[in-house]
């Protein structure tokens, strides 16, 4: 290989390769930078614990008069499921029995009638290990809306000296005495708040618990569905809003523009990645041209080597090695640069968000490796094509 | 490979000539391993073309060339590379050496594919051919006659069943021509190979099994 290398390295233009190197490095840093920014910001904008916006809509029918029915029929649910804007649909299953709950706060006893509802676990924005139901223990985990706690802290507590304000973790330590159902059939249960939701305006218990307790306590009635939760791509989609309007469904919760931040992030990082791609494609063209030029300058030597018995693959090896070294070092340097740039902004971001930024550079590194492999494959392909062409020459 | 067979082969540019008078073109001939052939021809009768056809560099001919019955027109580039590495060796008329490599490097770049001889043998050939002092000289600093000798050494640095020499002594004096003959006959005998030499007049003194006029 030493002699082949000695023979073929002539004409290798450091200038051309440097231009490719720099152009591709810029392209790679911009592409991977776009991906990194996207993956750093996305958890803040979308996902289970997003700061802004999410893609869920809860709908119900308006109460129009006393005793009016606000339930969804099976047909209505099926029709909603089949709409193009519906990604997933979950039903709120209500407890079909009375719930009476009592709680001691600083020696004061609070007791009230309340209600339970359940939705499939996938739709719940609170993650808790305790979110499971075991009937033998007579305990049930509960998730309440965060604003219920606020209602207590800034309402009840403010108006009474005997009621202290309590934190979320204190709330989680309190035990609720629950009486489910009435008359002979009633069951005593212990309840504990395991989380607070911003998404759902109801008192949630596990679906399994509702199914079990309804079977046991409800008076022959099947649970009627009066609220639905939809996962949608874009809650401000006019088609969706028109559909709700036409069918008399009322969306509740956050305003429809909540999704705009995610949309802006997608567009922003898309533009960055696009610019990076253009850089990389241009640099790839430069590399392709320099490889062609290099092979063209060495055409006689390459042809003679093949004519004295060297296989085209062997003759192509030095060029393949150049391509691999260039692309691999571009990838490594890009990741190195990005990891340093990320250190500069990640603290500001964490401060602005008020919490740790989840995730690291895994996605970026994976994308970098994938791009590198794609570049190398492309380079090897054009080298092979050119060498094969040369090997067919007289 | 024991036989190279030419079935009615003729270069395409001669195909329209009806009065081709040749022992090779448009004839059925067999070149056998272990025998020595001289192909004599005037300039421009297609000598180098014939070498290129047999060596797989060109295919602008009509008719068929068969290696042990196999039509060579179907061979892949890799198959040809294998043949050029270990079945047929050639000394090109235009030598095709690498100008920026030294004489020894030009030989080694071929020799390293098989490492057939030890370095002593190769240096011995340089010595016999009177170019021992040129081993480390770049090819483009050597005379054509000297280059011709280097090209011969290179062509002997591989296993072969046929050795093709395209005008090997065009720039050599009689003495060097005889030395070259002795070396190559020795190697051809040792490998039990067939020998095909072309010439436009001046040729080596060898007992040829057949002399063909192109």
Interface residues (C-beta under 8 A of the other chain):
Chain A: X3 X4 X6 X7 X10 X301 X304 X305 X306 X307 X308 X309 X310 X311 X312 X388 X391 X392 X394
Chain B: X52 X55 X57 X58 X77 X78 X81 X82 X84 X85 X86 X92 X96 X98 X100 X101 X105 X108 X109 X110 X112 X113 X154 X158
